[in-house]
Amino acid sequence: MQRNTLGQPAQETTRPSPIRRGIAPVLAFSAMSVAVMQTLLVPVIKDLPTLLDTTPGNAAWVMTATLLAAAIATPIMGRLGDLYGKRRTLLISLAVMAAGSLIGAFTDNLMIMIVGRALQGFGLGAVPPALGLMRDVLPAHKVRPAMALLSSAVGVGGGLALPAAALIAQNADWHALFLCSALMAALALLLIYLVVPESPLRAMGRFDAIGAAGLSLGLVSLLLPLTKGSTWGWTSPTTLGLFAAAVVILLLWGLFELRHTAPLVDLRTTARRPVLLANLATISVGFVWYVVTLALPQLLQIPASTGYGPGQSMVMAGVLVAPLGLTMMATTPLYSRLAARYGPKATMVLGMLIIAIGYTAGLFLMSAAWQAVVITVVLGLGSGLAFSSTPALITGAVDPSETSAANGLNNLMRSIGSSSSSAVVGMVLANATTRTGSVEAPTLDGFRTAFLIAILAALAGLALAAFLPSQRSTRQTQPDNVEAVPAAAEPRPIQR
């Protein structure tokens, strides 16, 4: 009997088992589960000070903690997955998220809630090892569409969480939001345990603890003033001091990583044109996606008495934004066909162009509920193509042993884009308000300014994507010996 490079009978790979066919959907569901954490509390964000018996400034830490933890976890868990097993790292990330959800479900204490939300954010570190598993255990021709499905699921999770969370918050105790996220994490854990095999690939070297600490400190110093700058003041000593500290820390961290034999992030690989441009374009993707999730629900809930507000309820606003996630999900098959023919560079360029068109239309379609649906459908189409393209661009440009770490850094770029979007949109809307009776709300010009900034960000991402090299072949998306690993096989030990 003919055997493949791992000594398994060759015919075992010609007819995939039902379990193996379920790997991609299970991993996509796990990514969607952790992505829900980004927008889980958006529907109740204005009520958090009352719910937690604290000031608005202190309540904002409930959102900030999740963002910071996610930014720190993604590159670190990606590297740990490459070194010690992607499936193992994925399970740990989901378990931590479940623990954070349970903490949040049973507390009204601000500090305990912040801890729970930080643990929920840590769960977003599940995305890089999930992407790495797809490259390692799926047949080569399945990798690109599977990665597109998972990457879209990240956006879908954040988009669909808005209407679902609004419905739950309006009809049940708000702690039910945390119970639902815990159930999603538990289901994802069970499915991964039953369906997904461990990757046989391991990277060489040991975990760079000093590099991880330096990157974490640098990211906190960078992202904290981005998210809190509008509260502290952009020219306050705290904001400027943290930005300066971030520059110094990240510069020293970069010098250390360049001299380290087994760095947390291979900066020489990251500096290569395909990886660098893809990561910079991803910042734009994260920025433009977050603008609509922040601005449009607020616009829809502005009272009609202002003369421009649609006056929708919290639940209805979430329902009207839901097409954003639904369209992203429906876009995955379209991306697969376009990428197979033209490559992920072309789909990235097309996605950013459609996003720019969607926000341009949004400048003039702000007065009725049906117009919001048009905007979200167009933006969902563009975001789906852009989100789906980034993993293929990154994975096709790095060594298989660096897949999780490289995608972890790419997800960090998306987080930086989202953080910047949150800061910019928050500042724009806060500085453009009007009062009608007892209601104070952002002005129509404020929303148009936010959309105009999103257009510029989308065009910047389009320009960066245009300089990416083309990748029409999927041959580099996976090493030949991985394609033949059956789902039920135990991973082969690899010498480190």
FENTA-V105921 format. One record per residue. N is the residue number from 0. RES is the residue in one letter. PHI is phi in radians with two decimals (999 if undefined). PSI is psi in whole degrees, -180 to 180 (999 if undefined). D_LAST is the distance of its C-alpha to the last C-alpha in whole Angstrom. Layout:
BEGIN
n=[N:N]
res=[RES:RES]
phi=[PHI:PHI]
psi=[PSI:PSI]
d_last=[D_LAST:D_LAST]
END
This chain:
BEGIN
n=[0:1:2:3:4:5:6:7:8:9:10:11:12:13:14:15:16:17:18:19:20:21:22:23:24:25:26:27:28:29:30:31:32:33:34:35:36:37:38:39:40:41:42:43:44:45:46:47:48:49:50:51:52:53:54:55:56:57:58:59:60:61:62:63:64:65:66:67:68:69:70:71:72:73:74:75:76:77:78:79:80:81:82:83:84:85:86:87:88:89:90:91:92:93:94:95:96:97:98:99:100:101:102:103:104:105:106:107:108:109:110:111:112:113:114:115:116:117:118:119:120:121:122:123:124:125:126:127:128:129:130:131:132:133:134:135:136:137:138:139:140:141:142:143:144:145:146:147:148:149:150:151:152:153:154:155:156:157:158:159:160:161:162:163:164:165:166:167:168:169:170:171:172:173:174:175:176:177:178:179:180:181:182:183:184:185:186:187:188:189:190:191:192:193:194:195:196:197:198:199:200:201:202:203:204:205:206:207:208:209:210:211:212:213:214:215:216:217:218:219:220:221:222:223:224:225:226:227:228:229:230:231:232:233:234:235:236:237:238:239:240:241:242:243:244:245:246:247:248:249:250:251:252:253:254:255:256:257:258:259:260:261:262:263:264:265:266:267:268:269:270:271:272:273:274:275:276:277:278:279:280:281:282:283:284:285:286:287:288:289:290:291:292:293:294:295:296:297:298:299:300:301:302:303:304:305:306:307:308:309:310:311:312:313:314:315:316:317:318:319:320:321:322:323:324:325:326:327:328:329:330:331:332:333:334:335:336:337:338:339:340:341:342:343:344:345:346:347:348:349:350:351:352:353:354:355:356:357:358:359:360:361:362:363:364:365:366:367:368:369:370:371:372:373:374:375:376:377:378:379:380:381:382:383:384:385:386:387:388:389:390:391:392:393:394:395:396:397:398:399:400:401:402:403:404:405:406:407:408:409:410:411:412:413:414:415:416:417:418:419:420:421:422:423:424:425:426:427:428:429:430:431:432:433:434:435:436:437:438:439:440:441:442:443:444:445:446:447:448:449:450:451:452:453:454:455:456:457:458:459:460:461:462:463:464:465:466:467:468:469:470:471:472:473:474:475:476:477:478:479:480:481:482:483:484:485:486:487:488:489:490:491:492:493:494:495]
res=[M:Q:R:N:T:L:G:Q:P:A:Q:E:T:T:R:P:S:P:I:R:R:G:I:A:P:V:L:A:F:S:A:M:S:V:A:V:M:Q:T:L:L:V:P:V:I:K:D:L:P:T:L:L:D:T:T:P:G:N:A:A:W:V:M:T:A:T:L:L:A:A:A:I:A:T:P:I:M:G:R:L:G:D:L:Y:G:K:R:R:T:L:L:I:S:L:A:V:M:A:A:G:S:L:I:G:A:F:T:D:N:L:M:I:M:I:V:G:R:A:L:Q:G:F:G:L:G:A:V:P:P:A:L:G:L:M:R:D:V:L:P:A:H:K:V:R:P:A:M:A:L:L:S:S:A:V:G:V:G:G:G:L:A:L:P:A:A:A:L:I:A:Q:N:A:D:W:H:A:L:F:L:C:S:A:L:M:A:A:L:A:L:L:L:I:Y:L:V:V:P:E:S:P:L:R:A:M:G:R:F:D:A:I:G:A:A:G:L:S:L:G:L:V:S:L:L:L:P:L:T:K:G:S:T:W:G:W:T:S:P:T:T:L:G:L:F:A:A:A:V:V:I:L:L:L:W:G:L:F:E:L:R:H:T:A:P:L:V:D:L:R:T:T:A:R:R:P:V:L:L:A:N:L:A:T:I:S:V:G:F:V:W:Y:V:V:T:L:A:L:P:Q:L:L:Q:I:P:A:S:T:G:Y:G:P:G:Q:S:M:V:M:A:G:V:L:V:A:P:L:G:L:T:M:M:A:T:T:P:L:Y:S:R:L:A:A:R:Y:G:P:K:A:T:M:V:L:G:M:L:I:I:A:I:G:Y:T:A:G:L:F:L:M:S:A:A:W:Q:A:V:V:I:T:V:V:L:G:L:G:S:G:L:A:F:S:S:T:P:A:L:I:T:G:A:V:D:P:S:E:T:S:A:A:N:G:L:N:N:L:M:R:S:I:G:S:S:S:S:S:A:V:V:G:M:V:L:A:N:A:T:T:R:T:G:S:V:E:A:P:T:L:D:G:F:R:T:A:F:L:I:A:I:L:A:A:L:A:G:L:A:L:A:A:F:L:P:S:Q:R:S:T:R:Q:T:Q:P:D:N:V:E:A:V:P:A:A:A:E:P:R:P:I:Q:R]
phi=[999:-1.22:-2.18:-1.53:-1.17:-1.75:1.43:-1.62:-0.99:-1.10:-1.22:-1.16:-1.66:-1.46:-2.32:-1.03:-1.27:-1.00:-1.12:-1.14:-1.14:-1.55:-1.07:-1.08:-1.08:-1.15:-1.15:-1.14:-1.12:-1.11:-1.16:-1.12:-1.10:-1.33:-1.17:-1.00:-1.07:-1.15:-2.12:-0.98:-1.80:-0.99:-1.11:-1.95:-1.06:-1.28:-1.69:-1.02:-1.00:-1.27:-1.11:-1.84:0.94:-2.59:-1.47:-1.00:-1.11:-1.22:-1.12:-1.09:-1.16:-1.11:-1.45:-1.11:-1.06:-1.13:-1.08:-1.13:-1.10:-1.14:-1.12:-1.28:-1.24:-1.07:-1.23:-1.22:-1.20:-1.09:-1.20:-1.06:-1.11:-1.11:-1.45:-2.09:2.12:-1.25:-1.12:-1.07:-1.15:-1.08:-1.11:-1.12:-1.05:-1.18:-1.12:-1.13:-1.10:-1.08:-1.10:-1.10:-1.14:-1.17:-1.09:-1.14:-1.24:-2.19:-2.50:-2.10:-1.47:-1.04:-1.14:-1.14:-1.11:-1.09:-1.08:-1.07:-1.19:-1.12:-1.15:-1.10:-1.12:-1.04:-1.08:-1.15:-1.19:-1.29:-1.16:-1.04:-1.12:-1.14:-1.11:-1.11:-1.06:-1.05:-1.16:-1.43:-1.99:-1.74:-1.02:-0.98:-1.28:-1.69:-1.16:-1.09:-1.11:-1.17:-1.13:-1.10:-1.07:-1.18:-1.13:-1.13:-1.06:-1.09:-1.22:-1.08:-1.03:-1.17:-1.29:-1.29:-1.15:-1.08:-1.19:-1.13:-1.16:-1.11:-1.13:-1.15:-1.12:-1.40:-2.03:-2.62:-1.09:-1.11:-1.14:-1.08:-1.04:-1.27:-1.10:-1.14:-1.19:-1.14:-1.13:-1.09:-1.12:-1.12:-1.14:-1.09:-1.03:-1.10:-1.13:-1.13:-1.05:-1.49:-1.94:-1.67:-1.44:-1.32:-1.28:-1.42:-1.60:-2.36:-1.41:-1.40:1.74:-2.11:-1.22:-1.54:-1.17:-1.16:-1.10:-1.14:-1.14:-1.13:-1.14:-1.07:-1.13:-1.13:-1.17:-1.06:-1.14:-1.49:-1.37:-1.07:-1.20:-1.12:-1.48:-1.91:-1.05:-1.19:-1.47:-1.36:1.78:-1.21:-1.91:-1.24:-1.00:-1.13:-1.12:-1.14:-1.12:-1.19:-1.08:-1.12:-1.08:-1.07:-1.08:-1.15:-1.10:-1.21:-1.15:-1.12:-1.07:-1.09:-1.10:-1.12:-1.13:-1.14:-1.68:-1.41:-1.27:-2.35:-1.27:-1.08:-2.23:-1.36:-1.18:-1.18:-1.18:-1.10:-1.37:-1.10:-0.90:-1.08:-1.26:-1.09:-1.15:-1.12:-1.18:-1.15:-1.14:-1.15:-1.02:-1.13:-1.05:-1.09:-1.14:-1.22:-1.16:-1.33:-1.04:-1.21:-1.22:-1.59:-1.46:-1.14:-1.04:-1.15:-1.05:-1.14:-1.60:-1.19:-1.03:-1.13:-1.12:-1.28:1.68:-2.33:-1.42:-1.23:1.20:-1.50:-1.28:-1.04:-1.17:-1.14:-1.07:-1.13:-1.12:-1.22:-1.53:-0.96:-0.99:-1.02:-1.26:-1.11:-1.18:-1.05:-1.12:-1.24:-1.35:-0.95:-1.07:-1.11:-1.03:-1.01:-1.22:-1.17:-1.16:-1.10:-1.60:-1.99:1.67:-1.17:-1.07:-1.11:-1.22:-1.14:-1.06:-1.10:-1.06:-1.16:-1.14:-1.12:-1.07:-1.07:-1.12:-1.08:-1.24:-1.09:-1.08:-1.12:-1.09:-2.00:-2.03:-2.30:-1.91:-2.51:-1.11:-1.11:-1.18:-1.09:-1.10:-1.04:-1.08:-1.19:-1.15:-1.12:-1.17:-1.12:-1.10:-1.14:-1.14:-1.06:-1.14:-1.20:-1.05:-1.21:-1.36:-1.10:-1.10:-1.16:-1.14:-1.23:-1.11:-1.26:-1.95:-2.21:-1.20:-0.95:-1.27:-1.90:-1.04:-1.14:-1.10:-1.16:-1.24:-1.11:-1.14:-1.12:-1.16:-1.10:-1.06:-1.13:-1.13:-1.11:-1.08:-1.13:-1.11:-1.10:-1.07:-1.03:-1.18:-1.19:-1.12:-1.04:-1.18:-1.09:-1.24:-1.22:-1.63:-2.33:-2.15:-2.41:-2.06:-2.11:1.18:-1.67:-1.76:-1.95:-2.56:-1.05:-1.38:-1.11:-1.11:-1.09:-1.14:-1.14:-1.11:-1.07:-1.18:-1.12:-1.10:-1.10:-1.07:-1.10:-1.14:-1.13:-1.16:-1.13:-1.11:-1.10:-1.10:-1.12:-1.13:-1.13:-1.63:-1.22:-1.24:-1.30:-2.32:-1.59:-1.77:-1.62:-1.06:-1.53:-1.33:-2.88:-1.18:-1.05:-1.30:-1.41:-1.04:-1.56:-1.31:-1.23:-1.06:-1.51:-1.36:-1.35:-1.12:-1.33:-1.05:-2.11:-1.18:-1.83]
psi=[131:139:154:-172:-18:8:11:148:133:-35:-12:-20:-7:-20:88:143:160:-34:-43:-37:-20:-3:-50:-48:-37:-45:-37:-40:-38:-40:-41:-37:-43:-30:-25:-28:-26:-37:12:-41:5:-42:-24:13:-36:-18:-5:-41:-40:-43:-33:5:56:-177:158:-37:-43:-37:-29:-23:-21:-36:-41:-38:-40:-44:-47:-45:-39:-42:-38:-40:-36:-50:-34:-47:-30:-44:-42:-37:-42:-36:-44:2:120:-39:-42:-45:-39:-44:-40:-44:-45:-37:-40:-41:-42:-41:-43:-37:-41:-36:-47:-28:-19:29:150:9:131:-50:-43:-38:-40:-41:-46:-42:-34:-42:-36:-42:-34:-29:-23:-11:-5:-21:-49:-48:-30:-42:-41:-39:-40:-43:-35:-34:-7:153:150:-41:-10:-12:-50:-50:-33:-42:-37:-41:-45:-43:-39:-36:-30:-46:-38:-43:-45:-36:-46:-20:-28:-56:-37:-44:-38:-41:-44:-46:-32:-24:1:173:140:-21:-19:-24:-41:-37:-40:-41:-34:-40:-40:-43:-41:-41:-42:-42:-46:-45:-42:-42:-38:-31:-37:125:162:148:140:-7:140:143:157:155:-172:166:134:87:-38:-42:-39:-42:-43:-43:-42:-46:-41:-41:-41:-43:-29:-48:-29:-50:-26:-41:-26:0:-37:-25:-45:-26:128:-19:12:154:-37:-47:-50:-37:-41:-39:-43:-42:-39:-43:-47:-48:-46:-32:-47:-39:-43:-42:-40:-44:-36:-28:-9:139:-27:75:157:-42:122:96:-26:-40:-42:-31:-11:143:-48:-42:-44:-49:-39:-40:-40:-40:-33:-32:-42:-41:-48:-37:-53:-32:-39:-24:-48:-36:-25:-44:-45:-44:-37:-44:-43:-27:-1:131:148:-21:-18:-17:-14:-11:139:-21:37:154:169:-44:-45:-36:-41:-39:-40:-24:-16:-34:-20:-52:-40:-41:-38:-41:-43:-18:-20:-49:-37:-44:-45:-43:-43:-42:-37:-33:-41:-15:158:-23:-46:-40:-33:-47:-45:-42:-46:-34:-44:-38:-44:-40:-42:-44:-33:-44:-35:-23:-26:-8:79:8:-5:157:-41:-29:-35:-39:-42:-46:-46:-34:-47:-45:-34:-40:-49:-43:-38:-44:-43:-45:-42:-26:-33:-43:-38:-39:-43:-49:-36:-9:0:165:147:-33:-10:11:-53:-43:-42:-41:-28:-44:-39:-40:-32:-41:-39:-39:-40:-40:-44:-41:-44:-40:-46:-43:-45:-48:-42:-42:-43:-48:-32:-30:4:79:157:156:126:104:-122:3:125:126:157:147:165:-37:-33:-45:-39:-37:-43:-42:-37:-40:-40:-37:-46:-39:-41:-41:-34:-43:-38:-44:-42:-44:-31:-24:1:146:151:146:85:-15:140:7:-33:0:-9:139:149:-36:-14:-31:-29:1:116:152:-31:-5:148:140:140:131:136:132:131:999]
d_last=[31:29:25:23:19:18:21:23:27:27:30:28:27:31:32:30:31:33:30:27:30:30:27:28:31:29:26:29:31:29:29:32:32:31:33:36:35:36:40:40:43:44:47:48:47:50:51:48:50:53:50:49:52:50:51:50:48:46:46:44:41:40:39:38:35:34:33:32:29:28:28:25:24:23:21:19:18:17:14:13:14:11:9:10:12:15:18:17:18:21:22:22:23:26:27:27:30:32:32:33:36:37:38:40:42:43:44:46:45:44:41:40:40:38:35:35:35:32:30:32:31:27:27:27:23:23:24:21:19:22:22:18:19:22:20:17:20:23:25:25:29:28:26:28:31:29:27:31:32:29:30:34:33:32:36:37:36:38:41:42:41:44:47:45:45:48:50:48:49:53:53:51:50:47:45:45:43:40:40:40:37:35:37:35:31:32:33:30:28:29:29:25:25:27:26:23:20:16:14:12:10:7:7:5:7:9:12:15:17:20:20:20:23:25:24:26:29:29:30:32:34:34:35:37:40:39:40:43:44:47:48:47:49:47:49:49:47:44:43:43:42:39:38:39:36:34:34:34:30:29:30:28:25:25:25:23:20:21:20:17:14:12:15:16:18:18:21:22:21:23:26:26:29:28:26:28:31:30:29:32:34:32:34:37:36:35:39:41:40:40:44:45:44:45:48:50:50:52:54:55:56:58:62:64:67:65:66:63:61:60:61:58:57:53:52:54:52:49:50:51:48:46:47:44:41:43:43:40:39:41:40:37:38:40:37:35:38:39:35:35:38:38:34:33:34:38:37:36:39:42:40:41:44:45:44:46:49:49:49:52:54:53:55:58:57:57:61:60:58:57:56:53:52:53:50:48:48:47:45:43:43:42:39:38:37:36:33:32:32:29:26:27:27:24:22:24:23:19:16:15:12:14:17:17:17:19:22:21:23:25:26:27:29:31:31:33:35:36:37:39:41:42:43:45:46:47:49:51:52:53:55:57:59:62:64:66:68:66:63:61:58:57:59:59:58:55:53:54:53:50:50:51:47:45:47:46:42:42:44:41:38:40:41:37:36:39:37:33:33:33:31:33:30:28:26:23:23:20:18:20:18:18:22:22:20:23:23:24:21:18:14:12:9:6:4:0]
END
